[in-house]
Amino acid sequence: MSEQNGRPRRRPAPRPSVTPAGVRRVRRRLRRGGLGSLGCDALNGAVHLTGVVGRWDDRIRAGYIAASVRCRGVVNDIAVSGITEPAMTVPRVTDESLAGKAYDIVVVGAGVVGCAIARELSRFDLRIAVLEKEDDVGVHASSRNDGMIHPGFAPPPGTLKAWFNATGNRMYGDLARELGFQFDRVGSIVLFRSWWLRLLLPIMRLRAHQNGVDSPRVLTRGGVSRLEPNVTARQHGGLQFLSTGIVNPFEVTIAFAENAVQNGVEFHFETVLTGVELEMSGERRQIRSIRTNRGVITAGAVVNAAGSWADAVASLADDRFFTIHGRRGVDAVLDKQLSSTQHHALSMPDLLGSGRTHSKGGGLIPSIDGNLIAGPTAEETPDRENYATTHTEFTEVRDQLSLNDAVSSEFIITYFAGVRPATFTEDFIVERSIRVRNLTHVAGIQSPGLASAPAIAVEAARLAVESLREERGAEMGRNETFNPIRPARIDLSRLPLAERAVLISARPDYGQPVCRCEDVTEGEIRDALRSPLGVCSLDSIKRRTRAGAGRCHGGFCLPRVLEIIHEETGLPLESIRKKSGDSYLVLGRTKKIQRAPTHV
Amino acid sequence: MSDVCGDELVDVVVVGGGPAGVSAALAVGDAGAEVLIIEREDRLGGVLKQCIHDGFGVLQYGERLTGPEYAHRHVAALKCRQTQGGQIRVMTGAYLHSLRRDGTRWSIDLITSQGIQSIGTAAVVMATGCRERTDRQIYLHGDRPAGIFTAGQAQRLINIDGVMPGRNVVVLGSGDIGLIMARRFVLEGARVQGVYEIQSTVSGLARNVAQCLEDWNIPLHLGTTVTEVHGRNRVEAVTVCPVDGSGLPDHNAAERIPCDTLILSVGLIPENDIIADLGLPLDSSTGGPAVTQDRETQLPGLYVCGNALTVYDLVDYVSECGQAAGTAATRGATTARSAAAPSAHASAGPVETSGDIGQMVPQLLDLAADQPPVFFFRVKRAMDKATLTISRGGVQVESRRLTYLRPPEMIRYELRERAWAALRRNPGPISVAVEAADGS
């Protein structure tokens, strides 16, 4: 399939501050919506909501009413009786290991966006650190999605989402080559539920043009069936987007991060921002230093890429103008046996109803590793880190399977939940703070955030460097040793046997299978443990190598992987964790044999 | 013969060095052919290595051995045969990468730490065992913390690695390994809150309920299941719910049980991914391919035995199954060498099961065989008295009274000579049925 060659339009400007008339209009609309008891003011260019409601849905509804006027954002301080929004989980460790360190730029958050920004910044001769509260990159939304690189057709024209999406999509081909990750433009087909949706074709073509997306191919019912012989009989033709791609989202995140490390960026895991020291710089405030659980760090500029908690970081800098609300989605992963039954990403959205919801409606898409992925659902949640799955959501995901007649729910090998960090304005926030001179916000990066991340990173890095240049009055030097190439990891399962044999002769551990479902060798697990980010949890290894991601789900390989982690890191088995926090896998030794005292 | 399909030629290749594979290899050795065992781990024995409880070999040796002892006897026999000049070779740390048919032979690619090796053979015996069903395959919901293990994982961690996967345990599912692990946890000083089984009957053997739960005062809750796991990082609790007749949980009666570990013993799945890739359909009741009494599949020269064929309850049956496959594979390999002999499938007919039979091997009968076949089957429901009837073309050739039939237990039934002769003689479809006798 092809790279997009449509010309992107100009990047839209950030949203304007709310006007007093705008605030009055929100109040009126809240009253009309039965939410008249709520308070509504302007704050930092945003609409600020206060008060108490009885249901979480009402809090969310009020937020969207506020966002219906032109404003920078919505700060939603509405409390919901009976519901306490769970706080951010934080690392338990406290030490002074980072105390006194000084960086030119500190990026808060190591999701795909934070890692991509770090890599962009590493093109400059700057001291850069990324702070991440978890034990690895891409633990939250960045690893909890279906890996689709959307073409950019879905976001409303004129939004930052549309611009970054179409621009980011175009960057993926080169990036995959530079950063050594798997990428395939499989294309997508948006199926029509009924024949008369064809009447909307001129509108759809216009939208593609406005978003700078290549004009989709219009397929008849038979045309779809020829491309996808197992497609549901409910379809009435569709639109084919050739530029839609698929990636492994953690592989992309890890690739950005590892290339950043190659180019001098420091990553500090289990490190959380706990406070910000502001000082005056002329008329405006600026961040002087930031407090973490590992000591106080000074920073020339700060990039807020804190995902689900970006509003909390903005709040620490006394710069609130948006509130994040979590929107959960559940995806189901199907057995690789089905990989040949479908080639394109398929979806059958309710094209007329999509204006009423804030989700594209999900679909059934091939993954780069050969599984099909169904989902995601969309449900508002007060708990931004709640990845528990429920029976109800799971049932909803299963409905997506009907897009392909060759699949059924018995092929589901696992399912997972993710939480997208949504704002009420439903657009990305990529802008410098108005209040704090050296702070750049990158927030509300929900779907299509993965597709957009490369383009967002370029812009966010530009803004952060600009803030530094203003302060120092000089251009930032280029990093002369910047190397854009990250070697791809050795993935033996993708190699022909002859090539595997050559590798095994140099490294016999490449000939020792550990995970048989996914064909992962001991050597690959050791490579992951020796990789530049220095991760050692079970999930980190699984995300890098796929050991334990197959149909037996680690039934056979878990003990062996623990042993290899022990051998590589020296950690006793009792200290090896599944992920962050107290996620220890083993709780001690079996009964210890008391050795008889030795008498001299 | 030209070396068309690999670096090396062997009469029979056995894939898997557990009890089925080693039994098969011993049988090949006894028949005087050369055999190669391919084992993924660095030692033979398969899952027996971690089964340190007793009860193995009651039928075969008349003793209650532990798993390692049973495996040791096998391996000792293998070594003995090797020293006597038997052509039995073992490759450990070897992983089967691909298996394909090349003309009349099979071609195998192996990955080892020495490199890639290709082997050509006339017969392949798959003895790949089974895997455990996971939490996702029973649609368990809730958080995804550390502390959810299959019973087999826990068994390996405790018995081989010497570490405790948990201290305060809930067991979901009453499969044999789950029952055995409940006791094992107690022996190691952990607390076992109970064993929860969604069905109204236990899925493990009665002897394990007595020896592993009752003797240790571990509560068994039938008709109850775990509906949700709680705990972000490590398991903190599970919600258990009684279920109604159709298996739907009654959420009003839900109970939250604090624990740090959830052990799953919710079923075993024969491992047949390699042969499924060859296009062989799997029998939905056994999870393995359809085979003749020789354990030969519909692909000539490809045999499947042990728990890869159907999950047995006793290792003795697994060994018997492996032995049958090994003997037949040798015959197949040596005749194939001399002449292009027709496969047993040319003279094989399907066996229809009816009544209360839940699963049965063999699913096909080679009517040219002189030896009467042995049937292994499980019943769908508990019956105190039942009648087994075997007929062909509507003519009954065998009728036997069976007593005390329980679904977890595999029933071994050896057809009598006379009945086999009658079965071979008569025309028409073959059927095997079990019907409950008077009011049971």
Interface residues (C-beta under 8 A of the other chain):
Chain A: T89 Q337 E385 Y387 A388 T389 T390 H391 F394 I412 I413 T414 Y415 F416 L497 A498 R500 A501 I504 S505 P508 D509 G511 Q512 P513 R516 C517 D519 T521 L538 R551 C552 H553 G554 G555 F556 L558 P559 L562 E563 L573 E574 R577 K578 K579 S580 G581 D582 S583 Y584 L585 V586 L587 G588 R589 T590 K591
Chain B: R40 G93 Y95 H97 D109 I111 T112 S113 Q114 G115 I116 R131 E132 T134 D135 R136 Q137 Y139 H141 G142 D143 R144 P145 A146 G147 F149 T150 G152 Q153 R156 L157 I158 I160 D161 G162 V163 M164 P165 G166 R167 E188 G189 E228 V229 R232 N233 R234 D260 T261 D273 A276
